[in-house]
């Protein structure tokens, strides 16, 4: 089953002809989670042939416009296309007021149920959980309340070892119990342990999304050992003072978080428009953490292919 991230936008502040502000789509076993929704997000969804109606949950990190100005347009398009299934939005409470005002001002009665889930400004908690994934918020250090998100795939059941099932002549109707951890007793009373009848499944994937934030050493223990860390790197290291003043990070700071957090891969983004050649940011980040990549529109990261 897939666990893939698609980058829709990775710029900062205002859209450009080459890039839109922050937006990402995470596909977890065909469940679609939108992370931030900068201006132009729905156009990017169409560009990369992603059906916007498949999005069920939207996570907004904070209320600077480059992270949510595309949201009301996306909601309206879902409505105009006759959406019926519910949509869940996770964000700080003031966004609900903004959405309600926009819908009220246009006299729009949505064709689908919209549920708003407030994110705490001072507490980290579980935001969403089902049988396959758990999503938590991560407190970031920006100029306004801002949350990152940690997506944790749940441990998968062990896989059936077909050779052993045949060897011990185990009936098909007993396989679900074995998947759930049961042992098997044969006709002579011999117990065949579950770890003989099954094989380890793939290790669960984990993704940490850490957008606008100052350098924050406390992040290290929160993102420890994730497969992929997205960490903003708005500036190069020579702009460290400016980064601190505006509540952002540098390439070197992002790589330090990744290195100390022992993550498998670092992806940097939220680039200042002052940089015409993004490779210079990548080169600087790779000095501190070799397995670093640049976020870019259309990039798809398949977590099965990530190696340390």
Backbone as CSV, one residue per row, in Angstrom:
resi,resn,N_x,N_y,N_z,CA_x,CA_y,CA_z,C_x,C_y,C_z
1,UNK,0.849,-1.198,0.000,0.000,0.000,0.000,0.885,1.249,0.000
2,UNK,0.455,2.318,-0.674,1.334,3.483,-0.840,1.490,4.328,0.418
3,UNK,2.638,4.925,0.533,2.916,5.988,1.492,3.799,6.963,0.727
4,UNK,3.153,7.964,0.093,3.863,8.861,-0.811,3.505,10.317,-0.531
5,UNK,4.508,11.180,-0.665,4.320,12.613,-0.493,4.511,13.311,-1.839
6,UNK,3.556,14.171,-2.195,3.679,14.997,-3.393,3.807,16.450,-2.984
7,UNK,4.852,17.108,-3.448,5.036,18.530,-3.171,4.252,19.327,-4.212
8,UNK,3.371,20.194,-3.745,2.588,21.053,-4.640,3.195,22.448,-4.720
9,UNK,3.670,22.940,-3.594,4.305,24.251,-3.545,5.304,24.311,-2.418
10,UNK,6.369,25.101,-2.599,7.426,25.144,-1.583,8.038,26.532,-1.452
11,UNK,7.362,27.553,-1.982,7.870,28.912,-1.876,7.418,29.592,-0.590
12,UNK,7.879,30.806,-0.400,7.487,31.577,0.780,6.821,32.877,0.345
13,UNK,6.057,33.441,1.249,5.450,34.770,1.114,4.417,34.859,-0.008
14,UNK,4.833,35.036,-1.254,3.873,35.245,-2.339,4.147,34.261,-3.475
15,UNK,3.094,33.920,-4.247,3.298,33.009,-5.382,4.145,33.647,-6.464
16,UNK,4.804,32.810,-7.243,5.544,33.263,-8.417,5.097,32.418,-9.610
17,UNK,5.578,32.762,-10.780,5.232,31.990,-11.967,5.823,30.582,-11.907
18,UNK,6.886,30.410,-11.133,7.541,29.103,-11.038,7.057,28.283,-9.852
19,UNK,6.509,28.944,-8.860,6.218,28.223,-7.628,5.084,28.903,-6.869
20,UNK,4.346,28.115,-6.117,3.345,28.644,-5.202,3.845,28.436,-3.779
21,UNK,3.202,29.070,-2.810,3.588,28.839,-1.412,3.286,27.406,-0.971
22,UNK,3.534,27.152,0.285,3.544,25.796,0.824,2.248,25.026,0.631
23,UNK,2.370,23.827,0.111,1.272,22.858,0.039,1.868,21.503,-0.294
24,UNK,1.398,20.475,0.412,1.854,19.104,0.168,0.671,18.156,0.298
25,UNK,0.765,17.036,-0.392,-0.277,16.009,-0.307,0.366,14.690,0.094
26,UNK,-0.136,14.097,1.169,0.378,12.809,1.636,-0.665,11.730,1.372
27,UNK,-0.261,10.708,0.629,-1.115,9.565,0.328,-0.706,8.414,1.240
28,UNK,-1.613,8.058,2.154,-1.366,6.952,3.074,-2.412,5.880,2.799
29,UNK,-1.987,4.840,2.093,-2.903,3.739,1.778,-4.183,4.247,1.125
30,UNK,-4.026,5.193,0.190,-5.124,5.804,-0.556,-6.023,6.676,0.307
31,UNK,-5.538,7.107,1.460,-6.155,8.187,2.235,-5.337,9.433,1.927
32,UNK,-6.006,10.529,1.559,-5.299,11.712,1.079,-5.381,12.845,2.103
33,UNK,-4.196,13.270,2.580,-4.080,14.323,3.577,-3.385,15.527,2.941
34,UNK,-4.049,16.679,2.948,-3.449,17.909,2.436,-2.800,18.653,3.593
35,UNK,-1.545,19.056,3.396,-0.794,19.757,4.441,-0.492,21.160,3.944
36,UNK,-1.115,22.140,4.563,-1.102,23.540,4.152,-1.732,23.700,2.766
37,UNK,-2.149,24.928,2.491,-2.923,25.155,1.275,-2.678,26.581,0.790
38,UNK,-1.440,26.835,0.347,-1.101,28.145,-0.173,-1.899,28.493,-1.423
39,UNK,-1.894,29.764,-1.771,-2.610,30.229,-2.959,-2.149,29.451,-4.197
40,UNK,-3.128,28.943,-4.955,-2.807,28.178,-6.161,-2.775,26.679,-5.967
41,UNK,-3.094,26.204,-4.766,-3.009,24.768,-4.490,-3.904,23.954,-5.404
42,UNK,-5.144,24.396,-5.604,-6.049,23.571,-6.406,-5.615,23.491,-7.869
43,UNK,-4.935,24.547,-8.356,-4.403,24.498,-9.717,-3.304,23.446,-9.797
44,UNK,-2.470,23.365,-8.762,-1.411,22.361,-8.722,-1.989,20.949,-8.644
45,UNK,-3.063,20.788,-7.900,-3.708,19.479,-7.829,-4.158,19.031,-9.209
46,UNK,-4.723,19.954,-9.975,-5.144,19.617,-11.336,-3.941,19.333,-12.226
47,UNK,-2.900,20.138,-12.061,-1.700,19.969,-12.879,-1.104,18.582,-12.708
48,UNK,-1.102,18.093,-11.479,-0.494,16.794,-11.200,-1.525,15.671,-11.132
49,UNK,-2.711,15.959,-11.700,-3.762,14.956,-11.876,-4.175,14.285,-10.566
50,UNK,-4.362,15.108,-9.548,-4.832,14.625,-8.250,-6.273,15.091,-8.060
51,UNK,-7.168,14.159,-7.873,-8.586,14.476,-7.693,-8.808,15.125,-6.335
52,UNK,-9.189,16.398,-6.339,-9.328,17.117,-5.070,-10.420,16.520,-4.190
53,UNK,-11.373,15.812,-4.792,-12.445,15.229,-3.986,-11.957,14.046,-3.147
54,UNK,-10.769,13.552,-3.431,-10.227,12.437,-2.644,-9.593,12.918,-1.341
55,UNK,-9.401,14.216,-1.210,-8.834,14.767,0.021,-9.891,14.710,1.118
56,UNK,-9.544,14.105,2.224,-10.496,13.959,3.329,-10.120,14.789,4.555
57,UNK,-8.824,15.074,4.705,-8.352,15.810,5.886,-7.329,16.860,5.452
58,UNK,-7.486,18.072,5.976,-6.587,19.183,5.654,-5.989,19.714,6.953
59,UNK,-4.655,19.826,6.968,-3.937,20.312,8.149,-3.273,21.645,7.793
60,UNK,-3.626,22.707,8.522,-3.077,24.035,8.270,-2.159,24.412,9.433
61,UNK,-0.913,24.717,9.124,0.093,24.920,10.172,-0.098,26.221,10.944
62,UNK,-0.443,27.294,10.239,-0.616,28.589,10.903,-1.294,29.565,9.954
63,UNK,-1.612,30.740,10.484,-2.478,31.662,9.759,-1.734,32.806,9.078
64,UNK,-0.536,32.568,8.605,0.058,33.453,7.616,-0.483,33.025,6.251
65,UNK,-0.831,34.018,5.445,-1.591,33.751,4.235,-0.970,32.761,3.280
66,UNK,0.361,32.723,3.231,0.994,31.813,2.271,0.814,30.346,2.642
67,UNK,0.129,30.089,3.755,-0.112,28.707,4.155,-1.598,28.326,4.132
68,UNK,-2.478,29.316,3.858,-3.899,28.945,3.815,-4.746,29.738,2.825
69,UNK,-4.186,30.690,2.079,-5.005,31.512,1.193,-5.675,30.717,0.067
70,UNK,-5.201,29.508,-0.207,-5.848,28.686,-1.230,-7.013,27.862,-0.712
71,UNK,-7.269,27.919,0.601,-8.228,27.002,1.210,-9.675,27.278,0.805
72,UNK,-10.115,28.540,0.890,-11.524,28.811,0.592,-11.837,28.508,-0.871
73,UNK,-10.881,28.751,-1.759,-11.093,28.409,-3.160,-11.227,26.913,-3.361
74,UNK,-10.401,26.150,-2.650,-10.458,24.694,-2.730,-11.797,24.179,-2.209
75,UNK,-12.227,24.706,-1.066,-13.512,24.301,-0.487,-14.649,24.622,-1.454
76,UNK,-14.602,25.805,-2.050,-15.663,26.212,-2.973,-15.700,25.309,-4.210
77,UNK,-14.519,24.936,-4.727,-14.480,24.053,-5.887,-15.036,22.674,-5.550
78,UNK,-14.727,22.187,-4.353,-15.299,20.915,-3.914,-16.822,20.999,-3.922
79,UNK,-17.342,22.117,-3.434,-18.785,22.351,-3.379,-19.388,22.418,-4.781
80,UNK,-18.766,23.197,-5.660,-19.300,23.380,-7.013,-19.300,22.082,-7.820
81,UNK,-18.381,21.175,-7.461,-18.328,19.886,-8.144,-19.205,18.832,-7.460
82,UNK,-20.049,19.275,-6.536,-21.053,18.392,-5.946,-20.562,17.421,-4.905
83,UNK,-19.514,17.773,-4.210,-18.996,16.883,-3.166,-20.089,16.559,-2.150
84,UNK,-20.103,15.303,-1.687,-21.055,14.877,-0.665,-20.361,14.389,0.605
85,UNK,-19.167,13.796,0.447,-18.516,13.236,1.630,-17.902,14.341,2.487
86,UNK,-17.774,14.057,3.754,-17.321,15.059,4.721,-15.861,15.432,4.524
87,UNK,-15.536,16.635,4.981,-14.170,17.160,4.942,-13.803,17.628,6.344
88,UNK,-12.579,17.283,6.770,-12.114,17.660,8.109,-10.931,18.620,7.979
89,UNK,-11.006,19.724,8.713,-9.934,20.717,8.710,-9.375,20.846,10.124
90,UNK,-8.043,20.814,10.221,-7.345,20.931,11.506,-6.501,22.195,11.452
91,UNK,-6.798,23.154,12.327,-6.088,24.431,12.292,-6.376,25.201,13.573
92,UNK,-5.682,26.320,13.755,-5.963,27.176,14.895,-7.335,27.826,14.733
93,UNK,-7.985,28.096,15.841,-9.411,28.398,15.882,-9.810,29.601,15.034
94,UNK,-8.925,30.574,14.876,-9.305,31.764,14.105,-9.589,31.450,12.640
95,UNK,-9.060,30.339,12.148,-9.343,29.989,10.760,-10.815,29.630,10.578
96,UNK,-11.425,29.059,11.589,-12.855,28.750,11.489,-13.666,30.032,11.298
97,UNK,-13.288,31.085,12.016,-13.986,32.360,11.875,-13.845,32.896,10.451
98,UNK,-12.655,32.749,9.902,-12.401,33.240,8.540,-13.229,32.461,7.528
99,UNK,-13.242,31.139,7.651,-14.018,30.307,6.726,-15.507,30.612,6.846
100,UNK,-15.994,30.687,8.080,-17.416,30.972,8.294,-17.809,32.313,7.685
101,UNK,-16.961,33.336,7.852,-17.261,34.655,7.306,-17.278,34.621,5.775
102,UNK,-16.330,33.924,5.185,-16.276,33.848,3.731,-17.498,33.140,3.162
103,UNK,-17.907,32.051,3.805,-19.086,31.328,3.336,-20.357,32.136,3.553
104,UNK,-20.439,32.799,4.696,-21.615,33.627,4.994,-21.709,34.803,4.026
105,UNK,-20.576,35.437,3.743,-20.576,36.623,2.874,-21.014,36.294,1.453
106,UNK,-20.730,35.066,1.012,-21.117,34.659,-0.338,-22.419,33.867,-0.357
107,UNK,-23.054,33.769,0.822,-24.320,33.032,0.963,-24.189,31.607,0.420
108,UNK,-23.076,30.962,0.801,-22.792,29.610,0.330,-23.200,28.570,1.371
109,UNK,-24.058,27.662,0.969,-24.416,26.516,1.797,-23.736,25.286,1.190
110,UNK,-22.697,24.814,1.839,-21.897,23.732,1.276,-22.721,22.468,1.047
111,UNK,-22.365,21.770,-0.002,-23.057,20.528,-0.359,-22.556,19.335,0.449
112,UNK,-21.589,19.577,1.320,-20.987,18.483,2.092,-20.747,18.934,3.531
113,UNK,-20.683,17.996,4.473,-20.392,18.343,5.869,-18.934,18.783,6.024
114,UNK,-18.730,19.902,6.682,-17.389,20.416,6.954,-17.181,20.440,8.462
115,UNK,-16.155,19.717,8.913,-15.876,19.634,10.346,-14.553,20.343,10.635
116,UNK,-14.571,21.211,11.633,-13.369,21.961,12.010,-12.865,21.450,13.354
117,UNK,-11.557,21.143,13.401,-10.931,20.630,14.612,-9.845,21.601,15.060
118,UNK,-10.062,22.333,16.144,-9.062,23.319,16.595,-7.766,22.658,17.052
119,UNK,-6.647,23.280,16.686,-5.335,22.868,17.168,-4.946,23.752,18.339
120,UNK,-4.472,23.148,19.403,-4.033,23.917,20.559,-2.813,24.766,20.217
121,UNK,-2.756,25.953,20.786,-1.609,26.827,20.566,-0.466,26.543,21.524
122,UNK,-0.726,25.759,22.571,0.315,25.550,23.577,0.460,24.096,24.029
123,UNK,-0.196,23.184,23.314,-0.120,21.777,23.724,0.004,20.888,22.487
124,UNK,0.810,19.848,22.625,0.938,18.860,21.558,0.022,17.683,21.864
125,UNK,-0.698,17.241,20.840,-1.717,16.225,21.077,-1.940,15.407,19.811
126,UNK,-2.704,14.334,19.943,-3.128,13.555,18.791,-4.274,14.288,18.109
127,UNK,-4.117,14.586,16.819,-5.146,15.294,16.073,-6.094,14.334,15.365
128,UNK,-5.541,13.230,14.884,-6.334,12.279,14.110,-5.737,10.894,14.278
129,UNK,-6.626,9.901,14.320,-6.163,8.517,14.423,-7.204,7.594,13.822
130,UNK,-6.745,6.650,13.005,-7.605,5.572,12.536,-6.811,4.276,12.589
131,UNK,-7.261,3.259,11.855,-6.619,1.951,11.971,-5.239,1.902,11.324
132,UNK,-4.889,2.907,10.513,-3.614,2.850,9.796,-2.624,3.942,10.173
133,UNK,-3.098,5.081,10.683,-2.189,6.205,10.901,-2.606,7.045,12.101
134,UNK,-1.622,7.703,12.683,-1.837,8.631,13.789,-1.140,9.941,13.437
135,UNK,-1.833,11.067,13.661,-1.274,12.380,13.334,-1.232,13.233,14.600
136,UNK,-0.060,13.764,14.903,0.130,14.635,16.059,0.596,16.012,15.604
137,UNK,0.305,17.022,16.415,0.861,18.347,16.130,2.175,18.538,16.882
138,UNK,3.038,19.360,16.311,4.340,19.685,16.902,4.407,21.196,17.052
139,UNK,4.627,21.682,18.256,4.711,23.127,18.473,6.001,23.676,17.864
140,UNK,5.852,24.684,17.009,6.994,25.334,16.386,7.179,26.733,16.969
141,UNK,8.303,27.353,16.648,8.645,28.660,17.218,8.688,29.700,16.105
142,UNK,7.524,30.243,15.768,7.411,31.216,14.692,6.950,32.546,15.283
143,UNK,6.650,33.502,14.427,6.223,34.825,14.898,4.768,34.836,15.353
144,UNK,3.983,33.827,14.953,2.643,33.596,15.475,2.524,32.116,15.799
145,UNK,1.416,31.721,16.411,1.227,30.307,16.746,1.344,29.460,15.492
146,UNK,2.143,28.404,15.588,2.432,27.590,14.404,2.675,26.145,14.837
147,UNK,2.112,25.220,14.082,2.278,23.801,14.389,2.855,23.049,13.202
148,UNK,3.747,22.141,13.494,4.137,21.145,12.524,3.265,19.925,12.731
149,UNK,3.479,18.898,11.911,2.660,17.695,12.011,3.532,16.458,11.869
150,UNK,3.226,15.461,12.689,3.941,14.194,12.640,2.953,13.100,12.257
151,UNK,3.202,12.480,11.098,2.351,11.408,10.590,3.047,10.079,10.873
152,UNK,2.380,9.226,11.658,2.985,7.962,12.069,2.099,6.790,11.638
153,UNK,2.608,6.018,10.699,1.895,4.824,10.272,1.930,3.797,11.411
154,UNK,0.825,3.133,11.618,0.765,2.160,12.695,1.466,0.861,12.290
155,UNK,1.918,0.132,13.293,2.605,-1.138,13.047,1.696,-2.095,12.289
156,UNK,2.231,-2.671,11.244,1.445,-3.575,10.414,1.506,-4.997,10.956
157,UNK,0.431,-5.736,10.676,0.420,-7.141,11.064,1.513,-7.899,10.311
158,UNK,1.984,-8.983,10.928,2.982,-9.815,10.265,2.376,-10.479,9.034
159,UNK,3.219,-10.815,8.080,2.775,-11.415,6.829,2.781,-12.938,6.937
160,UNK,1.796,-13.539,6.283,1.703,-15.010,6.266,2.887,-15.604,5.493
161,UNK,3.520,-16.599,6.081,4.583,-17.350,5.411,3.927,-18.543,4.702
162,UNK,3.642,-18.390,3.420,2.877,-19.398,2.686,3.540,-20.770,2.703
163,UNK,4.854,-20.810,2.662,5.551,-22.097,2.692,5.255,-22.866,3.973
164,UNK,5.203,-22.131,5.093,4.928,-22.785,6.378,3.457,-23.193,6.483
165,UNK,2.566,-22.385,5.904,1.140,-22.713,5.933,0.902,-24.034,5.197
166,UNK,1.589,-24.183,4.060,1.477,-25.422,3.291,2.108,-26.587,4.047
167,UNK,3.278,-26.341,4.610,4.006,-27.399,5.325,3.178,-27.982,6.469
168,UNK,2.501,-27.096,7.229,1.745,-27.554,8.395,0.266,-27.781,8.084
169,UNK,-0.083,-27.677,6.780,-1.446,-27.985,6.327,-2.500,-27.211,7.126
170,UNK,-2.304,-25.908,7.220,-3.209,-25.069,8.009,-4.389,-24.629,7.148
171,UNK,-5.632,-24.807,7.611,-6.819,-24.427,6.833,-6.855,-22.917,6.548
172,UNK,-7.436,-22.571,5.410,-7.497,-21.177,4.980,-8.259,-20.319,5.988
173,UNK,-9.308,-20.869,6.604,-10.134,-20.062,7.514,-9.432,-19.735,8.829
174,UNK,-8.219,-20.259,9.026,-7.458,-19.952,10.241,-6.420,-18.849,10.008
175,UNK,-6.291,-18.392,8.768,-5.228,-17.444,8.447,-5.421,-16.079,9.101
176,UNK,-6.667,-15.606,9.198,-6.888,-14.303,9.836,-6.432,-14.314,11.286
177,UNK,-6.700,-15.403,11.972,-6.263,-15.508,13.363,-4.754,-15.518,13.468
178,UNK,-4.096,-16.181,12.535,-2.635,-16.217,12.532,-2.071,-14.834,12.233
179,UNK,-2.715,-14.111,11.297,-2.285,-12.724,11.046,-2.388,-11.871,12.312
180,UNK,-3.377,-12.186,13.145,-3.581,-11.424,14.379,-2.691,-11.897,15.517
181,UNK,-1.852,-12.917,15.252,-0.876,-13.340,16.256,-1.096,-14.705,16.862
182,UNK,-2.092,-15.413,16.387,-2.389,-16.719,16.981,-1.349,-17.772,16.584
183,UNK,-1.102,-18.705,17.489,-0.298,-19.882,17.179,-1.216,-20.932,16.532
184,UNK,-0.627,-22.080,16.131,-1.430,-23.152,15.529,-1.105,-24.467,16.232
185,UNK,-2.198,-25.198,16.559,-2.025,-26.529,17.149,-2.430,-27.572,16.105
186,UNK,-1.510,-28.474,15.776,-1.826,-29.492,14.772,-2.573,-30.674,15.395
187,UNK,-2.850,-31.666,14.590,-3.686,-32.795,15.024,-3.046,-33.636,16.123
188,UNK,-1.742,-33.525,16.293,-1.055,-34.295,17.338,-0.864,-33.487,18.618
189,UNK,-1.372,-32.234,18.613,-1.248,-31.384,19.786,0.004,-30.528,19.811
190,UNK,0.804,-30.602,18.758,2.020,-29.789,18.691,1.656,-28.331,18.415
191,UNK,2.270,-27.419,19.174,2.035,-25.977,18.998,3.086,-25.418,18.045
192,UNK,2.616,-24.801,16.955,3.512,-24.123,16.006,3.411,-22.632,16.292
193,UNK,4.508,-22.047,16.732,4.501,-20.637,17.142,4.248,-19.701,15.948
194,UNK,3.624,-18.577,16.273,3.243,-17.612,15.240,4.443,-17.082,14.465
195,UNK,5.577,-16.882,15.150,6.733,-16.321,14.455,7.344,-17.300,13.451
196,UNK,6.938,-18.567,13.506,7.345,-19.539,12.493,6.410,-19.442,11.283
197,UNK,5.147,-19.157,11.546,4.118,-19.143,10.499,4.029,-17.806,9.773
198,UNK,4.683,-16.806,10.294,4.584,-15.460,9.706,5.969,-14.854,9.504
199,UNK,5.979,-13.759,8.742,7.209,-13.025,8.465,7.030,-11.575,8.890
200,UNK,8.108,-10.905,9.265,7.985,-9.494,9.633,7.460,-8.672,8.456
201,UNK,6.596,-7.712,8.747,6.089,-6.810,7.718,7.031,-5.615,7.590
202,UNK,6.760,-4.769,6.608,7.581,-3.569,6.435,7.475,-2.676,7.662
203,UNK,8.557,-2.019,8.003,8.560,-1.102,9.134,7.625,0.069,8.864
204,UNK,6.818,0.500,9.836,5.901,1.618,9.622,6.654,2.897,9.244
205,UNK,6.062,3.691,8.360,6.673,4.935,7.915,6.286,6.084,8.842
206,UNK,7.198,7.092,8.892,6.909,8.294,9.686,7.383,9.528,8.928
207,UNK,6.537,10.554,8.941,6.850,11.799,8.240,6.637,12.974,9.178
208,UNK,7.651,13.850,9.281,7.557,15.049,10.102,7.572,16.290,9.214
209,UNK,6.549,17.109,9.340,6.404,18.353,8.576,6.650,19.511,9.530
210,UNK,7.767,20.202,9.355,8.126,21.320,10.227,8.318,22.561,9.375
211,UNK,7.251,23.310,9.242,7.306,24.518,8.430,7.777,25.682,9.285
212,UNK,7.308,26.884,9.027,7.895,28.120,9.545,8.280,28.050,11.025
213,UNK,9.576,28.125,11.292,10.045,28.050,12.668,11.479,28.556,12.775
214,UNK,11.775,29.166,13.902,13.159,29.431,14.251,13.846,28.105,14.554
215,UNK,15.174,28.156,14.601,15.910,26.985,15.051,15.398,26.586,16.428
216,UNK,15.041,25.311,16.576,14.410,24.840,17.804,14.999,23.497,18.177
217,UNK,15.935,23.483,19.117,16.629,22.267,19.517,15.661,21.211,20.040
218,UNK,14.527,21.663,20.624,13.550,20.720,21.170,12.917,19.849,20.089
219,UNK,13.001,20.276,18.843,12.433,19.491,17.752,13.115,18.131,17.608
220,UNK,14.377,18.062,17.992,15.172,16.866,17.724,14.538,15.613,18.308
221,UNK,14.113,15.693,19.556,13.532,14.495,20.174,12.152,14.178,19.609
222,UNK,11.481,15.169,19.029,10.137,14.941,18.496,10.156,14.287,17.115
223,UNK,11.210,14.539,16.360,11.287,14.010,14.994,12.300,12.868,14.887
224,UNK,12.728,12.369,16.025,13.787,11.364,16.074,13.474,10.169,15.177
225,UNK,14.413,9.841,14.294,14.370,8.624,13.473,13.248,8.579,12.437
226,UNK,12.656,9.706,12.082,11.614,9.667,11.054,12.239,9.331,9.707
227,UNK,11.426,8.811,8.805,11.917,8.499,7.460,12.261,9.781,6.712
228,UNK,11.346,10.749,6.770,11.527,12.009,6.057,11.178,13.160,6.976
229,UNK,12.072,14.131,7.036,11.818,15.384,7.744,11.749,16.505,6.712
230,UNK,10.600,17.178,6.661,10.530,18.436,5.909,10.782,19.557,6.907
231,UNK,11.820,20.343,6.647,12.144,21.465,7.534,12.387,22.692,6.684
232,UNK,11.716,23.759,7.032,11.925,24.998,6.282,13.376,25.441,6.338
233,UNK,13.827,26.030,5.238,15.171,26.612,5.156,15.034,27.855,4.288
234,UNK,14.419,28.857,4.865,14.103,30.073,4.108,15.364,30.797,3.655
235,UNK,16.418,30.727,4.467,17.631,31.506,4.211,18.888,30.640,4.246
236,UNK,19.937,31.132,3.612,21.261,30.556,3.788,21.819,31.011,5.137
237,UNK,22.922,30.395,5.536,23.474,30.646,6.865,23.936,32.085,7.043
238,UNK,24.348,32.765,5.969,24.790,34.146,6.117,23.642,35.102,6.435
239,UNK,22.397,34.606,6.357,21.210,35.402,6.706,20.616,34.937,8.036
240,UNK,21.471,34.370,8.878,21.011,33.798,10.143,20.289,34.831,11.015
241,UNK,20.808,36.039,11.063,20.181,37.079,11.881,18.793,37.401,11.358
242,UNK,18.669,37.520,10.038,17.371,37.808,9.430,16.388,36.670,9.687
243,UNK,16.886,35.445,9.627,16.049,34.283,9.904,15.475,34.352,11.313
244,UNK,16.320,34.667,12.271,15.877,34.745,13.653,14.866,35.869,13.845
245,UNK,15.092,37.000,13.207,14.185,38.149,13.332,12.796,37.853,12.777
246,UNK,12.731,37.029,11.748,11.451,36.761,11.083,10.822,35.427,11.477
247,UNK,11.461,34.710,12.387,10.907,33.445,12.835,11.127,32.308,11.867
248,UNK,12.300,32.305,11.216,12.604,31.273,10.234,13.936,30.613,10.538
249,UNK,14.322,29.653,9.669,15.552,28.887,9.852,16.447,29.010,8.628
250,UNK,17.693,28.618,8.825,18.661,28.585,7.725,18.891,27.142,7.289
251,UNK,19.567,26.990,6.176,19.913,25.665,5.675,20.736,24.877,6.693
252,UNK,21.698,25.539,7.297,22.577,24.871,8.260,21.808,24.436,9.493
253,UNK,20.868,25.269,9.933,20.067,24.913,11.101,19.164,23.716,10.811
254,UNK,18.569,23.700,9.618,17.726,22.562,9.239,18.537,21.274,9.201
255,UNK,19.736,21.342,8.643,20.574,20.145,8.551,21.026,19.678,9.936
256,UNK,21.224,20.612,10.850,21.607,20.232,12.217,20.481,19.470,12.907
257,UNK,19.247,19.921,12.717,18.101,19.215,13.289,18.026,17.793,12.720
258,UNK,18.190,17.681,11.405,18.117,16.367,10.758,19.227,15.442,11.240
259,UNK,20.445,15.979,11.328,21.595,15.162,11.737,21.423,14.656,13.163
260,UNK,21.075,15.536,14.066,20.926,15.145,15.468,19.679,14.288,15.690
261,UNK,18.683,14.467,14.830,17.480,13.663,14.940,17.611,12.297,14.279
262,UNK,18.750,12.065,13.597,19.030,10.787,12.950,17.909,10.379,11.997
263,UNK,17.417,11.355,11.244,16.376,11.061,10.268,17.020,10.403,9.048
264,UNK,16.229,9.733,8.232,16.776,9.097,7.028,17.018,10.122,5.921
265,UNK,16.062,11.039,5.753,16.184,12.023,4.672,15.622,13.364,5.125
266,UNK,16.267,14.436,4.674,15.820,15.797,4.943,15.372,16.427,3.632
267,UNK,14.219,17.077,3.658,13.767,17.879,2.522,13.599,19.315,2.998
268,UNK,14.274,20.243,2.336,14.168,21.646,2.716,13.252,22.383,1.745
269,UNK,12.613,23.434,2.253,11.696,24.214,1.434,11.403,25.567,2.056
270,UNK,10.314,26.225,1.565,9.921,27.568,1.999,11.026,28.583,1.675
271,UNK,11.492,28.528,0.443,12.659,29.305,0.042,12.315,30.779,-0.185
272,UNK,13.186,31.648,0.301,13.059,33.081,0.032,13.216,33.340,-1.464
273,UNK,12.465,34.301,-1.968,12.526,34.634,-3.390,13.846,35.279,-3.796
274,UNK,14.654,35.644,-2.814,15.933,36.261,-3.147,16.886,35.268,-3.818
275,UNK,16.622,33.965,-3.675,17.525,32.957,-4.225,17.023,32.487,-5.591
276,UNK,17.743,32.877,-6.620,17.390,32.472,-7.976,17.879,31.059,-8.289
277,UNK,18.974,30.678,-7.660,19.542,29.344,-7.845,19.439,28.578,-6.519
278,UNK,18.473,27.688,-6.435,18.234,26.972,-5.181,19.319,25.949,-4.873
279,UNK,20.123,25.610,-5.844,21.200,24.645,-5.598,22.177,25.143,-4.544
280,UNK,22.317,26.449,-4.419,23.244,26.958,-3.407,22.726,26.675,-2.001
281,UNK,21.399,26.646,-1.831,20.833,26.256,-0.536,21.026,24.763,-0.294
282,UNK,20.843,23.973,-1.347,21.016,22.532,-1.215,22.451,22.177,-0.845
283,UNK,23.399,22.786,-1.514,24.818,22.496,-1.256,25.171,22.821,0.187
284,UNK,24.682,23.950,0.674,24.992,24.346,2.048,24.359,23.373,3.040
285,UNK,23.113,22.965,2.790,22.450,22.031,3.698,23.136,20.674,3.693
286,UNK,23.596,20.233,2.530,24.236,18.919,2.426,25.581,18.854,3.131
287,UNK,26.184,20.003,3.390,27.418,20.008,4.175,27.162,19.506,5.591
288,UNK,25.965,19.797,6.099,25.620,19.358,7.451,24.881,18.042,7.488
289,UNK,24.153,17.726,6.395,23.400,16.475,6.337,23.335,16.049,4.884
290,UNK,24.102,15.012,4.561,24.308,14.633,3.161,23.020,14.263,2.444
291,UNK,22.158,13.506,3.098,20.946,13.013,2.432,19.830,14.064,2.490
292,UNK,20.107,15.207,1.862,19.164,16.321,1.803,18.714,16.517,0.364
293,UNK,17.416,16.789,0.191,16.878,17.098,-1.129,16.124,18.421,-1.078
294,UNK,15.936,19.017,-2.249,15.147,20.241,-2.363,13.686,19.895,-2.617
295,UNK,12.791,20.569,-1.915,11.381,20.497,-2.290,11.206,21.237,-3.603
296,UNK,10.407,20.696,-4.489,10.089,21.368,-5.745,8.733,20.882,-6.222
297,UNK,7.967,21.737,-6.892,6.623,21.351,-7.322,6.646,20.104,-8.193
298,UNK,5.765,19.182,-7.858,5.671,17.941,-8.615,6.539,16.819,-8.099
299,UNK,7.437,17.107,-7.154,8.291,16.063,-6.591,7.432,15.058,-5.823
300,UNK,7.649,13.782,-6.082,6.975,12.711,-5.355,8.019,11.907,-4.595
301,UNK,7.824,11.784,-3.308,8.721,10.986,-2.470,7.979,9.720,-2.062
302,UNK,8.481,8.582,-2.542,7.933,7.283,-2.164,8.733,6.791,-0.953
303,UNK,8.082,6.651,0.167,8.785,6.326,1.414,9.415,4.941,1.352
304,UNK,8.920,4.074,0.491,9.527,2.755,0.354,10.922,2.837,-0.246
305,UNK,11.207,3.945,-0.918,12.480,4.088,-1.604,13.498,4.911,-0.812
306,UNK,13.115,5.408,0.350,14.027,6.209,1.159,15.041,5.297,1.839
307,UNK,16.299,5.637,1.677,17.366,4.901,2.347,18.218,5.884,3.128
308,UNK,18.808,5.414,4.188,19.633,6.284,5.032,20.891,6.718,4.295
